[in-house]
Each structure stands twice: as C-alpha cells, then as structure tokens.
C-alpha cells in the first residue's frame, strides 16, 4: 500500500516536470522607438498643406506600425524638445493631414486633424482649405468658400453669391498636447469677377512644375471666344510667393495652337493667358515681376478669395 502511494506521488511529480519543460518560454519583445525613427522621413518645418498638395507618403516600418497604431503610411515626423510629431494622411473628401504626437518612448500624447474640414461637393459650392505648422510649432488652418443658392435639381436659382472664411490658430505644447483657439468666422460678398468666373460654365486649368503652380479659371463672354473673364492663382515653389489676379481679357493672337489673351484693364503688365485651342491646357506668362511678392500664409489666405 505504501509502495502504491509513493508510486502515485512520483508519477505526479514526473508529469509536472515534463509539463514545465514542454511549456515555451515567454519571450519579451520590445520596439526601439528611436531606432525605428531612422526609417521615417524627417519633416523640416514649416509644413504646408492645401487641397492641391499631394502628400508624399512612405510605408510605416512594421515595428513602428504595431507600436504607434497611426496607420500604415506616414508623411514624416518632426521633433520638438522631447516629443515627436507625426503627419499621416486621412481619407476624406480630400486626403487631409493628421498630427499625432508621441513621447520619447513612443507613447501617444495627442492626436488631431489640423484642418477645418468643411469642404464638400455641392451645387455651385467652391471651397479651399489649407493649414500650416510653423517653425515655432504654432498651427494655422483656414477654410474659404463661395456658394450660391440652388434649387432641388442642382440649378443655380439666382446670380447671387456669398462667401465664408473660417480660420483657426493653435500650437503644440512642450508636453505634447495640441491646442486650438476658437474658430473665427468671417462672412463676405465675393466680387463680381469671382462670381462670374467661379461657378457654372467655368473652364478650369492647373499647371504645375518644379518652379510654380498655376490655377486658371476662365469663362468665355462672347460666342466667338474673343473675350473672357479670368481668375488666376499663381504660387512660386522657390520663393513661396502666391497671388491672385482677375479681370477681363481679349484675344490678341493665335499662335502655335494657342489662343493668347491679354487683360483689357491693365495691358501694361504684359500678362498673357495662353489657352490651347483644344482647351486641354492653359498657362500664364509675363508675370515675372509678381515673383517678388512675399505674403505670409495668414495674409494670403485672407486675400486669395476675399475681394
């Protein structure tokens, strides 16, 4: 009897030991946040975005993806004292930027969309949004729109338009928090030329290269296409200069498949608008003197659509 008891106890101990030996050891895996940063693009502030900006993204390294949980792609990051700000793309009506801030160990401290986020598609609704992270880690966002009254079928009811501008200032604090001031809204009446060019029956063209971006909106005002109303936006990538021009122009020549127009009000500026006869492309030339302008973003956004 005693032998049987000892046998049972011994067998139990043996089974317990085998069970312990077969159990896999727990392996602690740690992600080195700062090492992972070496694979992420660095953003040199200021960071600027608007609806015509295509954010260049790269896949987030797998080890950081599992730690940060901010999506599989990233624009890049910047450092502020002991915190790190990551810019990631967020799908909406447009691809808009999100700012997420982490500490030195990869712990999330804050996350915010840094745009106003009010642009949408609607009858005769024209809008533009932009935002900027400045070198001093302050934030600026602006939204502008021009809209007209439409009936249920999407037809413009009357040639009357109103405009809105919303701007918001904010900052990134040293503790990693993101704060915004209260939004400021301004209502205004768009000038008559903007009303004529932004809306129905408008031809729109965008020309972009390594030096500048041009946005050209025209409306033909004569059946023979000899006269147009125009609204032009020009942005230099070298100087940061941006400006808006609008007015009436008339056809002065047809050359190399282009219809060339010159403003009627001020032809001395030597500004020419070239529109392909196929209406596939358009560009402006002769405005080099404008390159000397240097508007700050908040001043630019106040004047780009507002009269």
C-alpha positions in Angstrom: 0.0 0.0 0.0 2.8 2.3 1.0 4.5 1.5 -2.3 1.5 2.5 -4.3 1.2 5.9 -2.6 4.9 6.6 -3.3 4.4 5.5 -6.9 1.4 7.8 -7.5 3.3 10.8 -5.9 6.4 10.1 -8.0 4.3 9.9 -11.2 2.6 13.2 -10.5 5.9 14.9 -9.9 7.3 13.5 -13.2 4.3 14.7 -15.1 4.5 18.1 -13.6 8.2 18.4 -14.5 7.5 17.3 -18.1 4.7 19.8 -18.4 7.0 22.5 -17.2 9.7 21.5 -19.7 7.3 21.5 -22.7 5.9 24.9 -21.9 7.5 27.5 -24.1 9.4 30.3 -22.5 7.8 33.8 -22.7 9.9 36.0 -25.0 9.6 39.7 -24.3 9.7 41.7 -27.5 10.4 45.5 -27.3 10.2 48.0 -30.1 13.0 50.5 -30.1 11.2 53.7 -31.0 14.2 55.9 -31.7 15.8 53.2 -33.9 12.5 52.9 -35.9 12.6 56.7 -36.5 15.7 56.2 -38.7 13.4 54.7 -41.3 10.9 57.6 -41.3 11.3 60.8 -43.3 12.1 63.9 -41.4 9.8 66.9 -41.9 11.6 70.3 -42.0 9.2 72.9 -40.7 7.2 74.8 -41.8 4.8 72.1 -43.1 2.2 73.3 -45.5 -0.9 71.6 -47.0 -3.8 72.6 -49.2 -6.2 70.7 -51.4 -3.9 70.9 -54.3 -1.0 69.4 -52.4 -0.2 65.8 -52.9 1.3 64.4 -49.7 4.2 62.2 -50.4 3.9 59.2 -48.0 6.0 56.1 -47.2 5.1 52.9 -45.6 5.5 53.0 -41.8 8.0 50.4 -40.6 6.2 47.3 -39.3 7.8 47.6 -35.8 6.6 51.2 -35.5 3.2 50.4 -37.0 2.5 47.9 -34.3 3.6 50.4 -31.6 2.2 53.7 -32.8 -1.1 52.5 -34.4 -1.4 55.6 -36.6 -1.9 53.8 -40.0 0.3 52.0 -42.4 1.7 55.1 -44.2 3.3 58.3 -42.9 4.4 61.7 -44.4 7.1 62.0 -41.9 7.9 63.3 -38.4 9.5 66.4 -36.7 10.9 66.7 -33.2 10.0 69.4 -30.6 12.0 69.2 -27.4 11.3 65.7 -26.1 8.2 64.9 -28.2 7.8 63.8 -31.8 5.1 64.9 -34.2 3.9 62.5 -36.9 2.0 63.6 -40.0 -0.3 60.9 -41.5 -2.8 61.1 -44.4 -6.5 60.6 -43.6 -9.0 59.8 -46.3 -12.0 62.2 -46.5 -13.4 64.2 -49.5 -9.8 65.1 -49.8 -6.7 63.4 -48.3 -6.1 65.6 -45.2 -3.3 65.6 -42.7 -3.5 64.4 -39.1 -0.9 65.3 -36.5 -0.1 62.8 -33.7 2.4 63.5 -31.0 4.4 60.9 -29.1 6.9 61.0 -26.3 10.5 59.6 -26.5 9.2 56.0 -25.8 6.5 56.0 -28.4 3.6 56.7 -26.1 0.8 58.7 -27.7 0.2 62.1 -26.1 -2.3 63.7 -28.5 -3.8 63.5 -32.0 -5.8 66.0 -34.0 -6.8 66.7 -37.6 -5.2 70.1 -38.4 -7.7 71.3 -41.0 -11.0 73.0 -40.6 -12.7 70.1 -42.5 -15.7 71.8 -44.1 -15.1 71.4 -47.9 -17.7 69.2 -49.6 -19.2 68.8 -53.0 -22.4 70.7 -53.7 -24.2 72.8 -56.3 -22.1 75.8 -57.2 -20.0 75.4 -54.0 -16.4 76.4 -54.4 -14.0 76.0 -51.4 -10.4 75.7 -50.4 -8.7 74.6 -47.3 -5.1 75.0 -46.1 -3.1 74.5 -42.9 0.5 75.1 -41.8 2.7 74.0 -38.9 5.2 76.8 -38.4 8.8 76.6 -37.2 7.8 77.8 -33.7 5.3 74.9 -33.6 2.3 77.2 -33.9 -0.6 76.0 -36.1 -2.8 77.8 -38.6 -5.8 76.5 -40.5 -8.1 78.3 -42.9 -11.2 77.4 -44.9 -12.8 79.7 -47.6 -15.9 79.2 -49.7 -18.1 80.8 -52.3 -21.6 79.4 -52.7 -24.8 80.2 -54.5 -28.4 79.2 -53.9 -29.5 76.1 -55.9 -32.9 74.5 -56.4 -33.6 70.8 -55.8 -32.4 69.9 -59.3 -28.9 71.4 -58.7 -29.6 74.5 -60.9 -28.5 77.9 -59.7 -31.5 79.9 -58.7 -30.1 83.4 -58.9 -26.8 85.1 -59.7 -26.1 85.9 -56.0 -23.2 84.5 -54.1 -21.9 84.7 -50.5 -18.6 83.7 -49.1 -17.3 82.4 -45.8 -13.9 82.3 -44.3 -13.0 80.4 -41.1 -9.6 80.5 -39.6 -8.1 78.9 -36.5 -4.8 79.2 -34.7 -3.3 76.7 -32.4 0.0 75.3 -31.0 1.9 72.3 -30.0 3.0 72.4 -26.3 6.2 71.0 -24.9 4.2 68.3 -23.1 2.9 67.1 -26.4 -0.6 68.4 -26.2 -2.3 70.1 -29.2 -4.5 73.1 -28.5 -6.6 75.2 -30.8 -8.2 78.6 -30.3 -11.8 79.2 -31.0 -12.6 79.3 -34.8 -13.1 82.8 -36.2 -15.7 83.1 -39.0 -16.0 86.0 -41.4 -18.8 86.4 -44.0 -18.2 88.5 -47.1 -19.6 89.2 -50.6 -17.3 87.9 -53.4 -16.6 90.5 -56.0 -18.4 90.3 -59.3 -15.5 88.9 -61.3 -15.2 86.0 -58.9 -18.9 85.4 -59.2 -18.6 85.4 -63.0 -15.6 83.0 -63.1 -16.3 80.7 -60.1 -19.4 78.8 -60.8 -21.3 77.2 -63.7 -19.8 77.1 -67.2 -16.3 77.8 -66.0 -13.2 76.3 -67.6 -10.5 75.4 -65.0 -6.9 74.5 -65.7 -4.0 73.6 -63.4 -0.4 73.8 -64.5 2.3 72.5 -62.1 6.0 72.1 -62.5 9.2 72.2 -60.3 9.0 76.1 -60.1 5.4 77.0 -59.7 1.7 76.1 -59.7 -0.9 78.0 -61.7 -4.7 77.7 -61.3 -6.6 79.3 -64.1 -10.4 79.8 -64.2 -11.9 81.4 -67.3 -15.4 82.0 -68.7 -16.0 82.9 -72.3 -18.1 86.0 -72.6 -18.5 86.1 -76.4 -19.7 83.5 -78.8 -16.5 83.8 -80.9 -14.4 83.3 -77.8 -12.6 86.6 -78.3 -13.4 87.8 -74.7 -13.0 86.1 -71.4 -13.3 86.7 -67.7 -10.5 85.2 -65.7 -9.4 84.4 -62.2 -5.8 83.2 -61.8 -3.9 82.0 -58.8 -0.1 81.7 -59.0 2.2 80.0 -56.5 6.0 80.0 -56.7 7.7 77.0 -55.1 11.0 78.8 -55.0 10.0 82.0 -53.2 6.7 80.9 -51.5 5.1 83.8 -53.3 1.3 83.5 -54.0 -1.0 86.0 -55.6 -4.4 86.3 -57.3 -5.3 88.1 -60.5 -8.7 88.7 -62.0 -10.3 90.8 -64.7 -11.4 90.8 -68.4 -9.2 89.8 -71.3 -9.4 89.9 -75.1 -7.8 87.7 -77.7 -4.7 89.3 -79.2 -3.3 86.4 -81.3 -3.4 82.8 -82.2 0.0 81.1 -82.2 1.2 77.5 -82.1 -2.2 76.1 -81.4 -2.8 78.6 -78.5 -5.3 81.4 -78.2 -3.4 84.2 -76.4 -5.4 86.7 -74.3 -4.3 89.9 -72.7 -6.1 91.8 -69.8 -8.1 94.8 -71.0 -7.9 96.9 -67.9 -4.1 96.9 -67.5 -2.3 95.7 -70.6 1.0 97.4 -69.4 1.5 94.5 -67.0 2.4 92.3 -70.0 0.4 89.4 -68.6 -0.7 86.9 -71.2 -3.1 83.9 -70.9 -2.4 81.1 -73.2 -5.3 78.6 -73.8 -4.9 75.6 -76.1 -7.4 75.6 -78.9 -8.3 72.1 -77.8 -9.0 73.6 -74.3 -6.8 70.9 -72.8 -4.2 73.1 -71.2 -3.6 76.8 -70.2 -0.8 78.8 -68.7 0.1 82.4 -68.0 3.3 84.2 -68.9 4.9 87.6 -68.5 4.2 88.0 -64.8 7.8 87.7 -63.5 7.6 90.9 -61.5 5.0 89.3 -59.3 7.6 86.8 -58.1 9.0 89.4 -55.7 5.8 89.3 -53.5 6.2 87.6 -50.2 2.9 87.1 -48.4 2.7 85.2 -45.1 0.2 82.4 -45.2 -2.4 84.0 -43.0 -2.4 87.2 -45.1 -2.5 85.1 -48.3 -5.5 83.1 -47.2 -7.4 86.3 -46.2 -7.0 87.7 -49.7 -6.9 84.8 -52.0 -10.7 84.6 -52.4 -11.9 87.6 -50.5 -12.2 90.7 -52.6 
